[in-house]
Amino acid sequence: MNINTISKLTYYIVSEYYKNNLEPFFEYLDDNILWFGPAEKQILKSKQSMLDAWSREQNDLTFTIGDVVEYKVPLTKTCCNIIVSFPIFTHYPDGVTHLHNQRIDCLWTEYKTKDDHGNITTTPRILKMHISNTVRMNDEDFVYAVHSENNNIGQLNFSQSEHVTFRGKNNTIYHCISDSILWIEKANEGRNSLVYTLTGEIESSEKTLYFLEKYPELFLSPHVSYLVNPLHIKSINRFQITLDNNTVLSVPEKKYTKFKSSFSEWIETQNKKQSE
């Protein structure tokens, strides 16, 4: 079992589910899946019982999924755990929005079948899915969230829906909403990077070049040591950039004119997209 492939598949299923595309979700459920929902008594013991439950569900809810963090746990050659954690905004028809911090634990296995010609097909299936709504921890807490008074982190106003995917430490995968990333700095002499977001910083095992090559439309390079998300640029003065969180980044004199031009081009592109 290729755990990296299963990790990508899990993220795809979750992200599509919250776009109200349920087909990938049901496609990969095992016939004998054990499903634990986030509410009391939400336990279903087969794919058919889940299909029956969802067929009775009628609502006009829409969702916005926030930054997603994946944890990969290899178990055997044919079995692994993928855990995803993220904030989810539930939008009700009356205009009310609720926020939950959600965690989904998926136990995957794979089956191999051989056809009449000897060709082997490998099929991944979810054996168990456990969904829980998590509670924010206070700095004074160690195990139980006894000091937490408000579990909501507040809804961020994201204009872009694209997620930026990158590797973190200890086999962790991050899918951060592009709008939430402020800037990215080289770390460990350029071998890794620090991703600064609206909610904190993340250590990434990727180089800054990875972000620039994979997401060229999202980041600009004012300096050899870091990238910046132009969405968060508040002002550009001579040889420095000020972000909307008041972080000040320097721009080398030799790159200053070119960077200002690149930023102007980015603004023109955004204006064209909005007018279309």
C-alpha positions in Angstrom: 0.0 0.0 0.0 1.4 3.4 -1.0 0.6 5.6 1.9 1.3 8.8 0.0 -1.3 7.8 -2.6 -3.8 7.0 0.1 -3.0 10.3 1.8 -3.8 12.2 -1.4 -6.9 10.1 -1.9 -8.2 10.9 1.6 -7.7 14.7 1.1 -9.5 14.4 -2.2 -12.5 12.6 -0.7 -12.8 15.0 2.2 -12.5 18.2 0.1 -15.0 16.9 -2.5 -17.4 15.8 0.3 -17.6 19.4 1.6 -18.3 20.6 -1.9 -21.4 18.4 -1.7 -19.9 15.9 -4.2 -20.5 12.6 -2.3 -19.6 10.1 -5.0 -15.9 9.7 -4.1 -16.9 9.3 -0.4 -19.2 6.4 -1.1 -17.0 4.9 -3.8 -14.2 4.0 -1.4 -16.2 2.7 1.6 -15.8 -0.9 2.4 -19.1 -2.9 2.4 -18.5 -3.6 6.1 -17.3 -0.2 7.1 -17.7 0.9 10.7 -18.6 4.7 10.8 -18.6 6.8 13.9 -20.2 10.2 13.5 -19.4 13.3 15.5 -22.7 13.2 17.5 -24.1 10.9 20.1 -25.3 7.5 18.8 -24.0 8.1 15.3 -22.7 4.6 14.7 -23.3 2.8 11.4 -22.0 -0.7 10.6 -22.1 -1.1 6.8 -21.9 0.8 3.6 -25.6 0.1 2.9 -26.7 1.5 6.2 -24.7 4.7 5.4 -26.3 4.9 1.9 -29.7 4.5 3.6 -29.0 7.3 6.1 -27.7 9.8 3.6 -30.6 9.1 1.2 -32.9 10.3 4.0 -30.9 13.5 4.6 -32.4 16.6 3.1 -30.8 20.0 3.6 -29.5 23.0 1.7 -26.3 23.3 3.6 -23.0 24.5 2.1 -19.5 24.3 3.6 -16.2 26.1 3.5 -13.2 24.0 4.6 -10.2 25.7 6.2 -6.6 24.7 6.4 -6.2 20.9 6.4 -3.5 19.0 8.2 -2.8 15.3 7.4 -1.1 12.7 9.6 0.0 9.4 8.0 0.4 6.3 10.2 1.7 3.2 8.4 0.5 0.0 10.0 1.1 -3.0 7.7 1.8 -3.6 4.0 -1.9 -3.5 3.2 -3.2 -1.2 6.0 -2.7 2.4 7.1 -4.3 5.2 9.1 -4.8 8.7 7.6 -6.0 11.4 10.1 -7.1 14.8 8.8 -7.8 17.8 11.0 -9.4 21.1 9.8 -11.9 23.9 10.6 -15.2 23.5 8.8 -17.7 26.4 8.3 -21.3 25.2 7.9 -23.5 27.8 6.1 -27.2 27.6 6.7 -29.9 28.9 4.3 -30.9 31.6 6.8 -27.4 33.1 6.6 -26.2 31.7 9.9 -22.7 30.1 9.9 -21.4 27.6 12.5 -17.8 26.7 13.0 -16.5 23.3 14.0 -12.9 22.1 14.4 -13.1 18.6 12.9 -10.9 15.5 12.9 -11.4 12.5 10.7 -9.6 9.2 11.3 -9.7 6.8 8.4 -8.4 3.2 8.5 -7.6 2.1 5.0 -6.9 -1.4 3.6 -6.4 -2.7 0.0 -7.8 -5.7 -1.7 -6.1 -7.5 -4.6 -8.1 -9.4 -7.2 -7.0 -11.4 -10.2 -9.0 -11.6 -13.5 -9.2 -14.6 -15.9 -6.1 -13.3 -17.7 -4.0 -13.1 -14.5 -4.1 -9.4 -14.3 -4.0 -8.1 -10.7 -6.1 -5.1 -9.6 -5.5 -3.3 -6.3 -8.5 -1.6 -4.8 -8.3 0.7 -1.6 -11.2 0.7 0.8 -12.0 2.5 4.0 -12.6 0.0 6.8 -13.3 2.5 9.6 -14.1 6.2 9.7 -14.2 8.1 13.0 -15.3 11.8 13.0 -15.0 14.0 16.0 -15.4 17.7 16.7 -12.4 19.0 18.5 -12.1 21.7 21.2 -9.4 24.4 21.2 -6.9 24.0 24.0 -5.8 26.8 26.3 -2.1 27.2 27.0 -2.8 26.3 30.7 -4.3 22.9 29.6 -2.3 19.7 29.1 -4.9 16.9 28.5 -8.4 18.3 29.1 -9.6 21.7 27.7 -10.8 23.0 31.1 -9.8 26.6 30.5 -11.4 27.0 27.1 -14.3 29.3 26.9 -14.7 29.9 23.2 -14.0 27.2 20.7 -14.5 29.4 17.7 -11.5 30.8 15.9 -13.5 33.3 13.8 -14.2 32.9 10.1 -11.5 34.2 7.9 -12.5 36.0 4.7 -10.9 34.0 1.9 -11.3 35.3 -1.6 -9.4 32.3 -3.1 -10.4 28.7 -2.7 -7.1 27.0 -3.7 -5.2 25.0 -1.1 -1.4 25.0 -1.1 -0.1 21.5 -0.3 3.3 20.9 1.3 5.1 18.5 3.6 5.7 19.4 7.2 7.7 17.6 9.9 7.2 14.0 11.1 5.3 12.8 8.0 2.7 15.5 8.2 1.0 17.0 5.1 -0.5 20.5 5.1 -3.2 21.9 2.8 -3.3 25.6 3.6 -5.7 28.0 2.0 -3.6 30.2 -0.2 -5.1 33.4 1.3 -4.0 32.4 4.8 -0.3 32.4 3.8 1.5 35.6 4.4 5.1 34.8 3.4 7.6 31.9 3.2 11.1 32.0 4.4 14.1 29.8 3.8 15.3 27.7 6.8 18.2 25.4 7.5 20.4 27.1 4.9 17.8 26.7 2.3 17.1 23.0 2.7 13.6 23.7 4.3 11.3 26.6 4.9 9.0 28.4 7.4 5.5 29.1 6.2 4.0 32.1 8.0 0.2 32.1 8.1 -2.5 34.2 9.7 -2.7 31.7 12.6 1.0 31.0 13.1 4.1 29.5 11.5 4.6 26.0 10.1 7.9 24.2 9.6 8.0 22.7 6.1 10.5 20.2 4.7 10.0 21.8 1.3 12.4 24.4 -0.2 11.0 27.8 -1.1 11.7 26.9 -4.8 9.0 24.2 -4.5 6.3 26.8 -3.7 7.5 29.2 -6.4 7.5 26.5 -9.1 4.2 24.7 -8.1 2.2 27.9 -7.3 3.8 30.6 -9.5 0.5 32.6 -9.6 0.3 32.8 -5.8 3.7 34.0 -4.7 6.3 36.7 -5.7 10.0 36.6 -4.9 11.3 39.9 -3.6 14.4 38.4 -2.1 16.5 35.2 -2.5 15.6 34.2 1.0 11.8 34.4 0.9 8.5 34.6 -1.0 5.6 36.8 -0.3 1.9 36.5 -0.9 1.0 39.7 -2.8 -2.5 39.5 -1.5 -1.1 40.6 1.9 1.1 43.4 0.7 -0.1 46.6 2.4 2.6 49.0 1.0 5.8 49.0 -0.9 8.3 51.8 0.0 11.9 52.1 -1.1 13.6 48.8 -0.6 11.0 47.3 1.8 7.6 45.7 1.8 5.0 46.0 4.6 2.5 43.3 5.0 -1.0 43.8 6.4 0.1 42.2 9.7 2.9 44.9 9.9 5.7 42.5 9.1 8.4 44.4 7.2 10.5 42.6 4.6 13.5 44.1 2.8 13.9 44.1 -1.0 17.4 44.3 -2.5 18.1 47.4 -4.5 18.8 45.3 -7.6 15.4 43.6 -7.4 13.3 46.5 -6.3 12.2 47.8 -9.7 11.5 44.3 -11.1 9.6 43.4 -8.0 7.4 46.5 -8.2 6.7 45.7 -11.8 5.8 42.1 -10.9 3.4 43.3 -8.2 1.7 45.7 -10.6 1.2 42.9 -13.1 -0.3 40.7 -10.4 -2.8 43.5 -9.5 -3.8 43.9 -13.2 -4.4 40.2 -13.4 -6.6 40.2 -10.3 -8.6 43.1 -11.6 -9.2 41.3 -14.9 -10.3 38.2 -13.1 -12.8 40.2 -11.0 -14.2 42.0 -14.1 -14.8 38.7 -16.0 
